[in-house]
């Protein structure tokens, strides 16, 4: 049951982050899930660095996952644009 909860949680966090970053049309459902789950790990890591513990599936955890997913999408956008700029004539 935990894996299903992670997938649903990741999908919601990734979808909200993709709307905030304007990448919703580019990712699709699977991309949103992956970005949301990875974003949850990034957000959780950053919260631990700042001395805050995040646990469980609640609104606070969702916000942390969204913040982490936004950071991930921002980093992906930086590398994506850098790659495009190199390949343009």
C-alpha positions in Angstrom: 0.0 0.0 0.0 2.9 2.4 0.6 4.1 2.3 -3.0 0.6 3.3 -4.2 0.6 6.2 -1.6 4.1 7.3 -2.9 2.9 7.2 -6.5 -0.3 9.2 -5.7 1.6 11.7 -3.5 4.3 12.1 -6.2 1.8 12.6 -8.9 0.0 15.4 -7.0 3.3 17.1 -6.0 4.8 16.8 -9.4 1.6 18.0 -11.1 1.4 21.1 -8.9 5.1 21.9 -9.4 4.8 21.5 -13.1 1.9 23.9 -13.2 3.9 26.4 -11.1 6.9 26.0 -13.4 4.9 26.0 -16.7 6.1 22.5 -17.7 2.7 20.7 -17.3 2.2 20.1 -21.1 5.8 18.8 -21.5 5.9 16.1 -18.8 2.9 13.9 -18.8 1.6 11.7 -15.9 4.7 9.6 -15.5 7.0 12.6 -15.6 4.8 14.3 -12.9 5.1 11.2 -10.7 8.8 10.9 -11.1 9.4 14.7 -10.5 7.1 14.6 -7.5 8.8 11.6 -5.9 12.3 12.9 -6.5 11.2 16.3 -5.4 10.0 14.8 -2.1 13.5 13.4 -1.5 15.1 16.8 -2.4 12.7 18.7 -0.2 13.1 16.2 2.7 16.9 16.5 2.4 16.8 20.3 2.5 14.5 20.3 5.5 16.8 17.9 7.3 19.7 20.3 6.5 17.7 23.1 8.2 17.0 20.9 11.2 13.3 20.2 10.4 12.0 16.6 10.3 9.3 15.7 7.7 7.5 12.5 8.0 4.2 10.9 6.8 1.8 11.9 4.2 0.3 15.2 5.2 -0.1 18.8 4.0 3.3 19.8 5.3 5.0 16.9 3.5 3.1 17.8 0.3 4.4 21.3 0.5 7.9 20.1 1.0 7.6 17.7 -1.9 6.2 20.6 -4.1 9.1 22.8 -3.1 11.6 20.1 -3.9 9.9 19.3 -7.2 10.0 23.0 -8.2 13.7 23.1 -7.4 14.2 19.9 -9.5 12.3 21.4 -12.4 14.3 24.7 -12.1 17.6 22.7 -12.2 16.4 20.7 -15.2 15.4 23.8 -17.0 18.8 25.4 -16.4 20.6 22.3 -17.9 18.1 22.1 -20.7 18.5 25.6 -21.8 22.3 25.4 -21.5 22.2 22.3 -23.7 20.0 24.1 -26.3 22.2 27.2 -26.3 25.2 25.1 -27.1 23.5 23.3 -30.0 22.1 26.4 -31.6 24.0 27.9 -34.5 
